């Protein structure tokens, strides 16, 4: 949504950064959003021998490698009811899909506007829909990962934990955090072309500073602040709890991640809307 302001006889376009403009984009431009997301998903696997099978095979190969290295070579163990390698693999894989969801959003974002420069100068095109397409594509891969975990848990225990119904309350604020970063990085990437390299390093660093391959309890007390500053650490722990351990998320934890999600997405969207008027001049 945009409004026009008159200053010294010159018409200036001001884009709204309201919640209605942010979330209304999904309803107003839903078909366009789906078209862009579907094109990116199909384009990613078009021409390959197994097609969408890579969406499953890629994470499984990484899972096999990480499980071998950490459980066989390093002989790491996990606190709690994890007594076999299948359980260890599920614990690692859950952390991987949460990190992968967030990493895919932020790594795709810096070049999002640059690669669609032909749309920037089209005043009527809703540029603020593009970060949503990144989120939809990442959500597709995340859902594939969650489906694999549910399948393995069913095969292993013949039942799912009741706490799994709380998963949307965790995933939705995670999506808001990822979307906020996507908005911020897609706008900043127009002006700072090196951002793509920096974000790649940030995503890799976040992988090893998150409780993906180790429990939070393994982090020394004097370094716990690193976990506290990590934007996805709590999401990883909560997702593991409801999917694998049947642990209901604490109300305080849910409240904190929702505050984080709503704050992050608004800041990212506000930055995007306030800087987008300069995209055409730079590109």
Rosetta blueprint (number, residue, H / E / L):
1 X L
2 X E
3 X E
4 X E
5 X E
6 X E
7 X E
8 X L
9 X L
10 X E
11 X E
12 X E
13 X E
14 X E
15 X E
16 X L
17 X L
18 X L
19 X H
20 X H
21 X H
22 X H
23 X H
24 X H
25 X H
26 X H
27 X H
28 X H
29 X L
30 X H
31 X H
32 X H
33 X H
34 X H
35 X H
36 X H
37 X H
38 X H
39 X H
40 X H
41 X H
42 X H
43 X H
44 X H
45 X H
46 X L
47 X L
48 X L
49 X L
50 X L
51 X H
52 X H
53 X H
54 X H
55 X H
56 X H
57 X H
58 X H
59 X H
60 X H
61 X H
62 X H
63 X H
64 X H
65 X H
66 X H
67 X H
68 X H
69 X H
70 X H
71 X H
72 X H
73 X H
74 X L
75 X L
76 X L
77 X L
78 X L
79 X L
80 X L
81 X L
82 X L
83 X L
84 X L
85 X H
86 X H
87 X H
88 X H
89 X H
90 X H
91 X H
92 X H
93 X H
94 X H
95 X H
96 X H
97 X H
98 X H
99 X H
100 X H
101 X H
102 X H
103 X H
104 X H
105 X H
106 X H
107 X H
108 X H
109 X H
110 X L
111 X L
112 X H
113 X H
114 X H
115 X H
116 X L
117 X H
118 X H
119 X H
120 X H
121 X L
122 X L
123 X L
124 X L
125 X L
126 X L
127 X H
128 X H
129 X H
130 X H
131 X H
132 X H
133 X H
134 X H
135 X H
136 X H
137 X H
138 X H
139 X H
140 X H
141 X H
142 X H
143 X H
144 X H
145 X H
146 X H
147 X H
148 X H
149 X H
150 X H
151 X H
152 X H
153 X H
154 X H
155 X H
156 X H
157 X H
158 X L
159 X L
160 X L
161 X L
162 X H
163 X H
164 X H
165 X H
166 X H
167 X H
168 X H
169 X H
170 X H
171 X H
172 X H
173 X H
174 X H
175 X H
176 X H
177 X H
178 X H
179 X H
180 X H
181 X H
182 X H
183 X H
184 X H
185 X H
186 X H
187 X H
188 X H
189 X H
190 X H
191 X H
192 X L
193 X L
194 X L
195 X H
196 X H
197 X H
198 X H
199 X H
200 X H
201 X H
202 X H
203 X H
204 X H
205 X H
206 X H
207 X H
208 X H
209 X L
210 X L
211 X L
212 X L
213 X L
214 X L
215 X L
216 X H
217 X H
218 X H
219 X L
220 X L
221 X H
222 X H
223 X H
224 X H
225 X H
226 X H
227 X H
228 X H
229 X H
230 X L
231 X L
232 X L
233 X H
234 X H
235 X H
236 X H
237 X H
238 X H
239 X H
240 X H
241 X H
242 X H
243 X H
244 X H
245 X H
246 X L
247 X L
248 X L
249 X L
250 X L
251 X H
252 X H
253 X H
254 X H
255 X H
256 X H
257 X H
258 X H
259 X H
260 X H
261 X H
262 X H
263 X H
264 X H
265 X H
266 X H
267 X H
268 X H
269 X H
270 X H
271 X H
272 X H
273 X H
274 X H
275 X H
276 X H
277 X H
278 X H
279 X H
280 X H
281 X H
282 X H
283 X L
